[in-house]
């Protein structure tokens, strides 16, 4: 069965859940630059999945999935820094 809308993609759903977790984790952070950057990066994950899905070709979708993966790596790097 073909997926008709990006909201049905499991990785988009999980990216949305992940964004909510990050927002909750850092909502009281006084380091506003760090907080804003991690917020932008985590939101970028699901946004790129959605944008890629609605593009005209599979190649475009794959390209946006790679961009989403890059945003995941950015969040992972920032979480590592936050732990330290």
PDB file of N, CA, C and O in Angstrom:
ATOM      1  N   UNK A   1       0.838  -1.175   0.000  1.00  0.00           N
ATOM      2  CA  UNK A   1       0.000   0.000   0.000  1.00  0.00           C
ATOM      3  C   UNK A   1       0.888   1.246   0.000  1.00  0.00           C
ATOM      4  O   UNK A   1       1.792   1.367   0.827  1.00  0.00           O
ATOM      5  N   UNK A   2       0.636   2.143  -0.901  1.00  0.00           N
ATOM      6  CA  UNK A   2       1.435   3.359  -1.044  1.00  0.00           C
ATOM      7  C   UNK A   2       1.047   4.390   0.020  1.00  0.00           C
ATOM      8  O   UNK A   2      -0.133   4.589   0.309  1.00  0.00           O
ATOM      9  N   UNK A   3       2.049   5.030   0.587  1.00  0.00           N
ATOM     10  CA  UNK A   3       1.802   6.103   1.551  1.00  0.00           C
ATOM     11  C   UNK A   3       1.286   7.316   0.785  1.00  0.00           C
ATOM     12  O   UNK A   3       1.877   7.725  -0.215  1.00  0.00           O
ATOM     13  N   UNK A   4       0.200   7.880   1.251  1.00  0.00           N
ATOM     14  CA  UNK A   4      -0.446   8.993   0.559  1.00  0.00           C
ATOM     15  C   UNK A   4      -0.053  10.365   1.100  1.00  0.00           C
ATOM     16  O   UNK A   4      -0.103  11.362   0.380  1.00  0.00           O
ATOM     17  N   UNK A   5       0.342  10.410   2.385  1.00  0.00           N
ATOM     18  CA  UNK A   5       0.696  11.691   2.999  1.00  0.00           C
ATOM     19  C   UNK A   5       1.856  11.488   3.970  1.00  0.00           C
ATOM     20  O   UNK A   5       2.008  10.420   4.564  1.00  0.00           O
ATOM     21  N   UNK A   6       2.663  12.525   4.119  1.00  0.00           N
ATOM     22  CA  UNK A   6       3.868  12.394   4.941  1.00  0.00           C
ATOM     23  C   UNK A   6       3.561  12.075   6.399  1.00  0.00           C
ATOM     24  O   UNK A   6       4.394  11.489   7.091  1.00  0.00           O
ATOM     25  N   UNK A   7       2.382  12.451   6.871  1.00  0.00           N
ATOM     26  CA  UNK A   7       2.015  12.160   8.264  1.00  0.00           C
ATOM     27  C   UNK A   7       1.933  10.666   8.551  1.00  0.00           C
ATOM     28  O   UNK A   7       1.971  10.253   9.710  1.00  0.00           O
ATOM     29  N   UNK A   8       1.823   9.864   7.513  1.00  0.00           N
ATOM     30  CA  UNK A   8       1.752   8.409   7.683  1.00  0.00           C
ATOM     31  C   UNK A   8       3.128   7.746   7.721  1.00  0.00           C
ATOM     32  O   UNK A   8       3.229   6.546   7.979  1.00  0.00           O
ATOM     33  N   UNK A   9       4.179   8.508   7.470  1.00  0.00           N
ATOM     34  CA  UNK A   9       5.533   7.952   7.468  1.00  0.00           C
ATOM     35  C   UNK A   9       6.009   7.805   8.911  1.00  0.00           C
ATOM     36  O   UNK A   9       6.016   8.776   9.668  1.00  0.00           O
ATOM     37  N   UNK A  10       6.404   6.601   9.287  1.00  0.00           N
ATOM     38  CA  UNK A  10       6.805   6.329  10.664  1.00  0.00           C
ATOM     39  C   UNK A  10       7.974   7.195  11.113  1.00  0.00           C
ATOM     40  O   UNK A  10       7.974   7.687  12.241  1.00  0.00           O
ATOM     41  N   UNK A  11       8.962   7.389  10.258  1.00  0.00           N
ATOM     42  CA  UNK A  11      10.115   8.196  10.679  1.00  0.00           C
ATOM     43  C   UNK A  11       9.719   9.660  10.876  1.00  0.00           C
ATOM     44  O   UNK A  11      10.320  10.341  11.708  1.00  0.00           O
ATOM     45  N   UNK A  12       8.733  10.162  10.141  1.00  0.00           N
ATOM     46  CA  UNK A  12       8.239  11.528  10.371  1.00  0.00           C
ATOM     47  C   UNK A  12       7.560  11.604  11.740  1.00  0.00           C
ATOM     48  O   UNK A  12       7.764  12.564  12.484  1.00  0.00           O
ATOM     49  N   UNK A  13       6.751  10.588  12.073  1.00  0.00           N
ATOM     50  CA  UNK A  13       6.063  10.552  13.364  1.00  0.00           C
ATOM     51  C   UNK A  13       7.078  10.518  14.511  1.00  0.00           C
ATOM     52  O   UNK A  13       6.923  11.228  15.505  1.00  0.00           O
ATOM     53  N   UNK A  14       8.105   9.697  14.367  1.00  0.00           N
ATOM     54  CA  UNK A  14       9.130   9.595  15.410  1.00  0.00           C
ATOM     55  C   UNK A  14       9.946  10.884  15.521  1.00  0.00           C
ATOM     56  O   UNK A  14      10.353  11.276  16.615  1.00  0.00           O
ATOM     57  N   UNK A  15      10.180  11.532  14.393  1.00  0.00           N
ATOM     58  CA  UNK A  15      10.909  12.806  14.413  1.00  0.00           C
ATOM     59  C   UNK A  15      10.092  13.865  15.148  1.00  0.00           C
ATOM     60  O   UNK A  15      10.659  14.687  15.868  1.00  0.00           O
ATOM     61  N   UNK A  16       8.789  13.858  14.981  1.00  0.00           N
ATOM     62  CA  UNK A  16       7.932  14.791  15.708  1.00  0.00           C
ATOM     63  C   UNK A  16       7.990  14.517  17.215  1.00  0.00           C
ATOM     64  O   UNK A  16       8.091  15.444  18.019  1.00  0.00           O
ATOM     65  N   UNK A  17       7.926  13.245  17.583  1.00  0.00           N
ATOM     66  CA  UNK A  17       8.031  12.876  19.001  1.00  0.00           C
ATOM     67  C   UNK A  17       9.380  13.298  19.577  1.00  0.00           C
ATOM     68  O   UNK A  17       9.454  13.807  20.695  1.00  0.00           O
ATOM     69  N   UNK A  18      10.441  13.084  18.809  1.00  0.00           N
ATOM     70  CA  UNK A  18      11.788  13.462  19.228  1.00  0.00           C
ATOM     71  C   UNK A  18      11.870  14.973  19.450  1.00  0.00           C
ATOM     72  O   UNK A  18      12.471  15.423  20.425  1.00  0.00           O
ATOM     73  N   UNK A  19      11.271  15.755  18.557  1.00  0.00           N
ATOM     74  CA  UNK A  19      11.275  17.208  18.701  1.00  0.00           C
ATOM     75  C   UNK A  19      10.587  17.625  19.995  1.00  0.00           C
ATOM     76  O   UNK A  19      11.068  18.512  20.699  1.00  0.00           O
ATOM     77  N   UNK A  20       9.467  16.990  20.306  1.00  0.00           N
ATOM     78  CA  UNK A  20       8.777  17.309  21.564  1.00  0.00           C
ATOM     79  C   UNK A  20       9.644  16.978  22.773  1.00  0.00           C
ATOM     80  O   UNK A  20       9.667  17.733  23.745  1.00  0.00           O
ATOM     81  N   UNK A  21      10.352  15.859  22.719  1.00  0.00           N
ATOM     82  CA  UNK A  21      11.260  15.494  23.820  1.00  0.00           C
ATOM     83  C   UNK A  21      12.362  16.537  23.999  1.00  0.00           C
ATOM     84  O   UNK A  21      12.671  16.938  25.121  1.00  0.00           O
ATOM     85  N   UNK A  22      12.948  16.969  22.893  1.00  0.00           N
ATOM     86  CA  UNK A  22      14.021  17.967  22.966  1.00  0.00           C
ATOM     87  C   UNK A  22      13.470  19.292  23.496  1.00  0.00           C
ATOM     88  O   UNK A  22      14.099  19.931  24.340  1.00  0.00           O
ATOM     89  N   UNK A  23      12.314  19.702  23.010  1.00  0.00           N
ATOM     90  CA  UNK A  23      11.706  20.939  23.512  1.00  0.00           C
ATOM     91  C   UNK A  23      11.489  20.862  25.019  1.00  0.00           C
ATOM     92  O   UNK A  23      11.788  21.817  25.736  1.00  0.00           O
ATOM     93  N   UNK A  24      10.979  19.746  25.500  1.00  0.00           N
ATOM     94  CA  UNK A  24      10.748  19.590  26.935  1.00  0.00           C
ATOM     95  C   UNK A  24      12.048  19.553  27.724  1.00  0.00           C
ATOM     96  O   UNK A  24      12.125  20.103  28.822  1.00  0.00           O
ATOM     97  N   UNK A  25      13.054  18.920  27.179  1.00  0.00           N
ATOM     98  CA  UNK A  25      14.344  18.783  27.869  1.00  0.00           C
ATOM     99  C   UNK A  25      15.049  20.125  28.038  1.00  0.00           C
ATOM    100  O   UNK A  25      15.701  20.357  29.056  1.00  0.00           O
ATOM    101  N   UNK A  26      14.924  21.010  27.052  1.00  0.00           N
ATOM    102  CA  UNK A  26      15.700  22.245  27.058  1.00  0.00           C
ATOM    103  C   UNK A  26      14.863  23.505  27.303  1.00  0.00           C
ATOM    104  O   UNK A  26      15.379  24.614  27.166  1.00  0.00           O
ATOM    105  N   UNK A  27      13.600  23.357  27.658  1.00  0.00           N
ATOM    106  CA  UNK A  27      12.734  24.532  27.790  1.00  0.00           C
ATOM    107  C   UNK A  27      13.172  25.495  28.889  1.00  0.00           C
ATOM    108  O   UNK A  27      12.832  26.677  28.834  1.00  0.00           O
ATOM    109  N   UNK A  28      13.910  25.027  29.875  1.00  0.00           N
ATOM    110  CA  UNK A  28      14.352  25.898  30.960  1.00  0.00           C
ATOM    111  C   UNK A  28      15.814  26.319  30.818  1.00  0.00           C
ATOM    112  O   UNK A  28      16.365  26.973  31.703  1.00  0.00           O
ATOM    113  N   UNK A  29      16.432  25.945  29.710  1.00  0.00           N
ATOM    114  CA  UNK A  29      17.840  26.294  29.497  1.00  0.00           C
ATOM    115  C   UNK A  29      18.006  27.801  29.366  1.00  0.00           C
ATOM    116  O   UNK A  29      17.253  28.464  28.653  1.00  0.00           O
ATOM    117  N   UNK A  30      19.002  28.327  30.062  1.00  0.00           N
ATOM    118  CA  UNK A  30      19.305  29.762  29.986  1.00  0.00           C
ATOM    119  C   UNK A  30      20.294  30.063  28.861  1.00  0.00           C
ATOM    120  O   UNK A  30      20.538  31.226  28.539  1.00  0.00           O
ATOM    121  N   UNK A  31      20.857  29.027  28.270  1.00  0.00           N
ATOM    122  CA  UNK A  31      21.761  29.214  27.128  1.00  0.00           C
ATOM    123  C   UNK A  31      20.889  29.300  25.872  1.00  0.00           C
ATOM    124  O   UNK A  31      20.662  28.312  25.173  1.00  0.00           O
ATOM    125  N   UNK A  32      20.413  30.513  25.616  1.00  0.00           N
ATOM    126  CA  UNK A  32      19.412  30.703  24.573  1.00  0.00           C
ATOM    127  C   UNK A  32      19.939  30.359  23.183  1.00  0.00           C
ATOM    128  O   UNK A  32      19.192  29.827  22.361  1.00  0.00           O
ATOM    129  N   UNK A  33      21.200  30.649  22.904  1.00  0.00           N
ATOM    130  CA  UNK A  33      21.773  30.313  21.603  1.00  0.00           C
ATOM    131  C   UNK A  33      21.802  28.818  21.371  1.00  0.00           C
ATOM    132  O   UNK A  33      21.414  28.340  20.305  1.00  0.00           O
ATOM    133  N   UNK A  34      22.264  28.076  22.374  1.00  0.00           N
ATOM    134  CA  UNK A  34      22.312  26.617  22.280  1.00  0.00           C
ATOM    135  C   UNK A  34      20.906  26.061  22.129  1.00  0.00           C
ATOM    136  O   UNK A  34      20.652  25.220  21.267  1.00  0.00           O
ATOM    137  N   UNK A  35      19.994  26.533  22.970  1.00  0.00           N
ATOM    138  CA  UNK A  35      18.615  26.042  22.944  1.00  0.00           C
ATOM    139  C   UNK A  35      17.969  26.302  21.583  1.00  0.00           C
ATOM    140  O   UNK A  35      17.335  25.416  21.011  1.00  0.00           O
ATOM    141  N   UNK A  36      18.134  27.509  21.074  1.00  0.00           N
ATOM    142  CA  UNK A  36      17.522  27.826  19.784  1.00  0.00           C
ATOM    143  C   UNK A  36      18.107  26.982  18.659  1.00  0.00           C
ATOM    144  O   UNK A  36      17.382  26.563  17.757  1.00  0.00           O
ATOM    145  N   UNK A  37      19.409  26.732  18.705  1.00  0.00           N
ATOM    146  CA  UNK A  37      20.049  25.938  17.654  1.00  0.00           C
ATOM    147  C   UNK A  37      19.585  24.483  17.685  1.00  0.00           C
ATOM    148  O   UNK A  37      19.314  23.893  16.639  1.00  0.00           O
ATOM    149  N   UNK A  38      19.493  23.912  18.874  1.00  0.00           N
ATOM    150  CA  UNK A  38      19.043  22.507  18.948  1.00  0.00           C
ATOM    151  C   UNK A  38      17.562  22.416  18.564  1.00  0.00           C
ATOM    152  O   UNK A  38      17.135  21.429  17.965  1.00  0.00           O
ATOM    153  N   UNK A  39      16.785  23.436  18.906  1.00  0.00           N
ATOM    154  CA  UNK A  39      15.383  23.452  18.486  1.00  0.00           C
ATOM    155  C   UNK A  39      15.278  23.491  16.957  1.00  0.00           C
ATOM    156  O   UNK A  39      14.507  22.739  16.361  1.00  0.00           O
ATOM    157  N   UNK A  40      16.061  24.377  16.333  1.00  0.00           N
ATOM    158  CA  UNK A  40      16.017  24.469  14.866  1.00  0.00           C
ATOM    159  C   UNK A  40      16.433  23.153  14.220  1.00  0.00           C
ATOM    160  O   UNK A  40      15.816  22.704  13.253  1.00  0.00           O
ATOM    161  N   UNK A  41      17.483  22.538  14.760  1.00  0.00           N
ATOM    162  CA  UNK A  41      17.985  21.290  14.179  1.00  0.00           C
ATOM    163  C   UNK A  41      16.969  20.162  14.318  1.00  0.00           C
ATOM    164  O   UNK A  41      16.749  19.405  13.372  1.00  0.00           O
ATOM    165  N   UNK A  42      16.353  20.045  15.482  1.00  0.00           N
ATOM    166  CA  UNK A  42      15.425  18.924  15.695  1.00  0.00           C
ATOM    167  C   UNK A  42      14.139  19.104  14.889  1.00  0.00           C
ATOM    168  O   UNK A  42      13.566  18.122  14.416  1.00  0.00           O
ATOM    169  N   UNK A  43      13.685  20.333  14.728  1.00  0.00           N
ATOM    170  CA  UNK A  43      12.495  20.581  13.911  1.00  0.00           C
ATOM    171  C   UNK A  43      12.795  20.322  12.437  1.00  0.00           C
ATOM    172  O   UNK A  43      11.924  19.895  11.679  1.00  0.00           O
ATOM    173  N   UNK A  44      14.025  20.584  12.048  1.00  0.00           N
ATOM    174  CA  UNK A  44      14.438  20.384  10.660  1.00  0.00           C
ATOM    175  C   UNK A  44      14.307  18.921  10.226  1.00  0.00           C
ATOM    176  O   UNK A  44      14.105  18.641   9.044  1.00  0.00           O
ATOM    177  N   UNK A  45      14.420  18.007  11.156  1.00  0.00           N
ATOM    178  CA  UNK A  45      14.349  16.581  10.812  1.00  0.00           C
ATOM    179  C   UNK A  45      12.993  16.255  10.180  1.00  0.00           C
ATOM    180  O   UNK A  45      12.932  15.796   9.039  1.00  0.00           O
ATOM    181  N   UNK A  46      11.919  16.489  10.915  1.00  0.00           N
ATOM    182  CA  UNK A  46      10.593  16.147  10.376  1.00  0.00           C
ATOM    183  C   UNK A  46      10.209  17.059   9.211  1.00  0.00           C
ATOM    184  O   UNK A  46       9.528  16.626   8.282  1.00  0.00           O
ATOM    185  N   UNK A  47      10.646  18.324   9.257  1.00  0.00           N
ATOM    186  CA  UNK A  47      10.323  19.225   8.147  1.00  0.00           C
ATOM    187  C   UNK A  47      10.933  18.753   6.836  1.00  0.00           C
ATOM    188  O   UNK A  47      10.288  18.834   5.791  1.00  0.00           O
ATOM    189  N   UNK A  48      12.161  18.263   6.877  1.00  0.00           N
ATOM    190  CA  UNK A  48      12.801  17.786   5.650  1.00  0.00           C
ATOM    191  C   UNK A  48      12.177  16.493   5.148  1.00  0.00           C
ATOM    192  O   UNK A  48      12.085  16.277   3.939  1.00  0.00           O
ATOM    193  N   UNK A  49      11.756  15.646   6.048  1.00  0.00           N
ATOM    194  CA  UNK A  49      11.049  14.431   5.633  1.00  0.00           C
ATOM    195  C   UNK A  49       9.755  14.816   4.917  1.00  0.00           C
ATOM    196  O   UNK A  49       9.440  14.276   3.857  1.00  0.00           O
ATOM    197  N   UNK A  50       9.015  15.744   5.499  1.00  0.00           N
ATOM    198  CA  UNK A  50       7.751  16.194   4.904  1.00  0.00           C
ATOM    199  C   UNK A  50       7.987  16.875   3.559  1.00  0.00           C
ATOM    200  O   UNK A  50       7.308  16.573   2.578  1.00  0.00           O
ATOM    201  N   UNK A  51       8.942  17.785   3.516  1.00  0.00           N
ATOM    202  CA  UNK A  51       9.198  18.510   2.268  1.00  0.00           C
ATOM    203  C   UNK A  51       9.649  17.560   1.161  1.00  0.00           C
ATOM    204  O   UNK A  51       9.202  17.673   0.020  1.00  0.00           O
ATOM    205  N   UNK A  52      10.526  16.635   1.496  1.00  0.00           N
ATOM    206  CA  UNK A  52      11.002  15.678   0.499  1.00  0.00           C
ATOM    207  C   UNK A  52       9.896  14.792  -0.032  1.00  0.00           C
ATOM    208  O   UNK A  52       9.854  14.482  -1.223  1.00  0.00           O
ATOM    209  N   UNK A  53       8.999  14.385   0.852  1.00  0.00           N
ATOM    210  CA  UNK A  53       7.890  13.529   0.440  1.00  0.00           C
ATOM    211  C   UNK A  53       7.015  14.217  -0.613  1.00  0.00           C
ATOM    212  O   UNK A  53       6.533  13.581  -1.550  1.00  0.00           O
ATOM    213  N   UNK A  54       6.824  15.504  -0.443  1.00  0.00           N
ATOM    214  CA  UNK A  54       5.946  16.242  -1.355  1.00  0.00           C
ATOM    215  C   UNK A  54       6.663  16.773  -2.591  1.00  0.00           C
ATOM    216  O   UNK A  54       6.060  17.501  -3.380  1.00  0.00           O
ATOM    217  N   UNK A  55       7.920  16.431  -2.774  1.00  0.00           N
ATOM    218  CA  UNK A  55       8.634  16.812  -3.999  1.00  0.00           C
ATOM    219  C   UNK A  55       8.223  15.900  -5.144  1.00  0.00           C
ATOM    220  O   UNK A  55       7.499  14.923  -4.949  1.00  0.00           O
ATOM    221  N   UNK A  56       8.688  16.229  -6.324  1.00  0.00           N
ATOM    222  CA  UNK A  56       8.182  15.560  -7.526  1.00  0.00           C
ATOM    223  C   UNK A  56       8.859  14.235  -7.870  1.00  0.00           C
ATOM    224  O   UNK A  56       8.380  13.505  -8.737  1.00  0.00           O
ATOM    225  N   UNK A  57       9.967  13.917  -7.199  1.00  0.00           N
ATOM    226  CA  UNK A  57      10.656  12.680  -7.587  1.00  0.00           C
ATOM    227  C   UNK A  57      11.204  11.944  -6.377  1.00  0.00           C
ATOM    228  O   UNK A  57      11.400  12.520  -5.308  1.00  0.00           O
ATOM    229  N   UNK A  58      11.442  10.659  -6.576  1.00  0.00           N
ATOM    230  CA  UNK A  58      12.055   9.851  -5.524  1.00  0.00           C
ATOM    231  C   UNK A  58      13.457  10.349  -5.198  1.00  0.00           C
ATOM    232  O   UNK A  58      13.882  10.317  -4.043  1.00  0.00           O
ATOM    233  N   UNK A  59      14.173  10.809  -6.224  1.00  0.00           N
ATOM    234  CA  UNK A  59      15.536  11.317  -6.008  1.00  0.00           C
ATOM    235  C   UNK A  59      15.514  12.542  -5.088  1.00  0.00           C
ATOM    236  O   UNK A  59      16.369  12.679  -4.214  1.00  0.00           O
ATOM    237  N   UNK A  60      14.542  13.425  -5.286  1.00  0.00           N
ATOM    238  CA  UNK A  60      14.397  14.581  -4.392  1.00  0.00           C
ATOM    239  C   UNK A  60      14.096  14.128  -2.965  1.00  0.00           C
ATOM    240  O   UNK A  60      14.655  14.657  -2.004  1.00  0.00           O
ATOM    241  N   UNK A  61      13.207  13.145  -2.841  1.00  0.00           N
ATOM    242  CA  UNK A  61      12.854  12.635  -1.516  1.00  0.00           C
ATOM    243  C   UNK A  61      14.093  12.088  -0.817  1.00  0.00           C
ATOM    244  O   UNK A  61      14.330  12.378   0.355  1.00  0.00           O
ATOM    245  N   UNK A  62      14.871  11.308  -1.527  1.00  0.00           N
ATOM    246  CA  UNK A  62      16.098  10.745  -0.953  1.00  0.00           C
ATOM    247  C   UNK A  62      17.050  11.862  -0.528  1.00  0.00           C
ATOM    248  O   UNK A  62      17.661  11.785   0.538  1.00  0.00           O
ATOM    249  N   UNK A  63      17.176  12.892  -1.353  1.00  0.00           N
ATOM    250  CA  UNK A  63      18.050  14.022  -1.014  1.00  0.00           C
ATOM    251  C   UNK A  63      17.602  14.678   0.289  1.00  0.00           C
ATOM    252  O   UNK A  63      18.435  15.014   1.131  1.00  0.00           O
ATOM    253  N   UNK A  64      16.302  14.861   0.460  1.00  0.00           N
ATOM    254  CA  UNK A  64      15.795  15.477   1.686  1.00  0.00           C
ATOM    255  C   UNK A  64      15.933  14.545   2.886  1.00  0.00           C
ATOM    256  O   UNK A  64      16.104  15.006   4.015  1.00  0.00           O
ATOM    257  N   UNK A  65      15.860  13.247   2.650  1.00  0.00           N
ATOM    258  CA  UNK A  65      16.111  12.306   3.751  1.00  0.00           C
ATOM    259  C   UNK A  65      17.556  12.417   4.233  1.00  0.00           C
ATOM    260  O   UNK A  65      17.816  12.325   5.432  1.00  0.00           O
ATOM    261  N   UNK A  66      18.489  12.613   3.314  1.00  0.00           N
ATOM    262  CA  UNK A  66      19.885  12.821   3.707  1.00  0.00           C
ATOM    263  C   UNK A  66      20.062  14.125   4.483  1.00  0.00           C
ATOM    264  O   UNK A  66      20.863  14.192   5.416  1.00  0.00           O
ATOM    265  N   UNK A  67      19.320  15.155   4.099  1.00  0.00           N
ATOM    266  CA  UNK A  67      19.373  16.409   4.845  1.00  0.00           C
ATOM    267  C   UNK A  67      18.829  16.188   6.260  1.00  0.00           C
ATOM    268  O   UNK A  67      19.396  16.688   7.231  1.00  0.00           O
ATOM    269  N   UNK A  68      17.725  15.435   6.373  1.00  0.00           N
ATOM    270  CA  UNK A  68      17.157  15.111   7.685  1.00  0.00           C
ATOM    271  C   UNK A  68      18.165  14.325   8.521  1.00  0.00           C
ATOM    272  O   UNK A  68      18.284  14.546   9.726  1.00  0.00           O
ATOM    273  N   UNK A  69      18.886  13.412   7.883  1.00  0.00           N
ATOM    274  CA  UNK A  69      19.917  12.645   8.588  1.00  0.00           C
ATOM    275  C   UNK A  69      21.005  13.573   9.110  1.00  0.00           C
ATOM    276  O   UNK A  69      21.498  13.389  10.223  1.00  0.00           O
ATOM    277  N   UNK A  70      21.381  14.561   8.318  1.00  0.00           N
ATOM    278  CA  UNK A  70      22.368  15.541   8.763  1.00  0.00           C
ATOM    279  C   UNK A  70      21.875  16.309   9.981  1.00  0.00           C
ATOM    280  O   UNK A  70      22.650  16.578  10.899  1.00  0.00           O
ATOM    281  N   UNK A  71      20.604  16.661   9.997  1.00  0.00           N
ATOM    282  CA  UNK A  71      20.032  17.344  11.154  1.00  0.00           C
ATOM    283  C   UNK A  71      20.033  16.438  12.379  1.00  0.00           C
ATOM    284  O   UNK A  71      20.254  16.906  13.496  1.00  0.00           O
ATOM    285  N   UNK A  72      19.788  15.146  12.179  1.00  0.00           N
ATOM    286  CA  UNK A  72      19.879  14.186  13.288  1.00  0.00           C
ATOM    287  C   UNK A  72      21.288  14.179  13.875  1.00  0.00           C
ATOM    288  O   UNK A  72      21.467  14.160  15.093  1.00  0.00           O
ATOM    289  N   UNK A  73      22.270  14.194  13.003  1.00  0.00           N
ATOM    290  CA  UNK A  73      23.658  14.206  13.469  1.00  0.00           C
ATOM    291  C   UNK A  73      23.969  15.483  14.232  1.00  0.00           C
ATOM    292  O   UNK A  73      24.697  15.456  15.224  1.00  0.00           O
ATOM    293  N   UNK A  74      23.422  16.597  13.774  1.00  0.00           N
ATOM    294  CA  UNK A  74      23.628  17.866  14.480  1.00  0.00           C
ATOM    295  C   UNK A  74      23.039  17.793  15.887  1.00  0.00           C
ATOM    296  O   UNK A  74      23.687  18.207  16.848  1.00  0.00           O
ATOM    297  N   UNK A  75      21.838  17.277  16.016  1.00  0.00           N
ATOM    298  CA  UNK A  75      21.206  17.152  17.325  1.00  0.00           C
ATOM    299  C   UNK A  75      22.016  16.200  18.209  1.00  0.00           C
ATOM    300  O   UNK A  75      22.228  16.474  19.390  1.00  0.00           O
ATOM    301  N   UNK A  76      22.458  15.101  17.642  1.00  0.00           N
ATOM    302  CA  UNK A  76      23.263  14.138  18.396  1.00  0.00           C
ATOM    303  C   UNK A  76      24.542  14.793  18.911  1.00  0.00           C
ATOM    304  O   UNK A  76      24.926  14.581  20.061  1.00  0.00           O
ATOM    305  N   UNK A  77      25.196  15.578  18.078  1.00  0.00           N
ATOM    306  CA  UNK A  77      26.408  16.278  18.484  1.00  0.00           C
ATOM    307  C   UNK A  77      26.128  17.276  19.599  1.00  0.00           C
ATOM    308  O   UNK A  77      26.899  17.391  20.552  1.00  0.00           O
ATOM    309  N   UNK A  78      25.030  17.986  19.472  1.00  0.00           N
ATOM    310  CA  UNK A  78      24.662  18.975  20.496  1.00  0.00           C
ATOM    311  C   UNK A  78      24.281  18.307  21.805  1.00  0.00           C
ATOM    312  O   UNK A  78      24.584  18.835  22.875  1.00  0.00           O
ATOM    313  N   UNK A  79      23.622  17.159  21.742  1.00  0.00           N
ATOM    314  CA  UNK A  79      23.300  16.430  22.963  1.00  0.00           C
ATOM    315  C   UNK A  79      24.553  15.936  23.666  1.00  0.00           C
ATOM    316  O   UNK A  79      24.633  15.938  24.894  1.00  0.00           O
ATOM    317  N   UNK A  80      25.526  15.513  22.875  1.00  0.00           N
ATOM    318  CA  UNK A  80      26.813  15.088  23.436  1.00  0.00           C
ATOM    319  C   UNK A  80      27.473  16.253  24.163  1.00  0.00           C
ATOM    320  O   UNK A  80      27.988  16.086  25.269  1.00  0.00           O
ATOM    321  N   UNK A  81      27.461  17.420  23.550  1.00  0.00           N
ATOM    322  CA  UNK A  81      28.027  18.605  24.167  1.00  0.00           C
ATOM    323  C   UNK A  81      27.263  18.981  25.428  1.00  0.00           C
ATOM    324  O   UNK A  81      27.872  19.344  26.434  1.00  0.00           O
ATOM    325  N   UNK A  82      25.946  18.899  25.386  1.00  0.00           N
ATOM    326  CA  UNK A  82      25.119  19.251  26.547  1.00  0.00           C
ATOM    327  C   UNK A  82      25.418  18.338  27.746  1.00  0.00           C
ATOM    328  O   UNK A  82      25.388  18.784  28.892  1.00  0.00           O
ATOM    329  N   UNK A  83      25.703  17.068  27.475  1.00  0.00           N
ATOM    330  CA  UNK A  83      26.045  16.139  28.554  1.00  0.00           C
ATOM    331  C   UNK A  83      27.341  16.520  29.247  1.00  0.00           C
ATOM    332  O   UNK A  83      27.505  16.299  30.447  1.00  0.00           O
ATOM    333  N   UNK A  84      28.264  17.098  28.476  1.00  0.00           N
ATOM    334  CA  UNK A  84      29.574  17.449  29.019  1.00  0.00           C
ATOM    335  C   UNK A  84      29.500  18.744  29.793  1.00  0.00           C
ATOM    336  O   UNK A  84      30.510  19.203  30.327  1.00  0.00           O
TER     337      UNK A  84
END
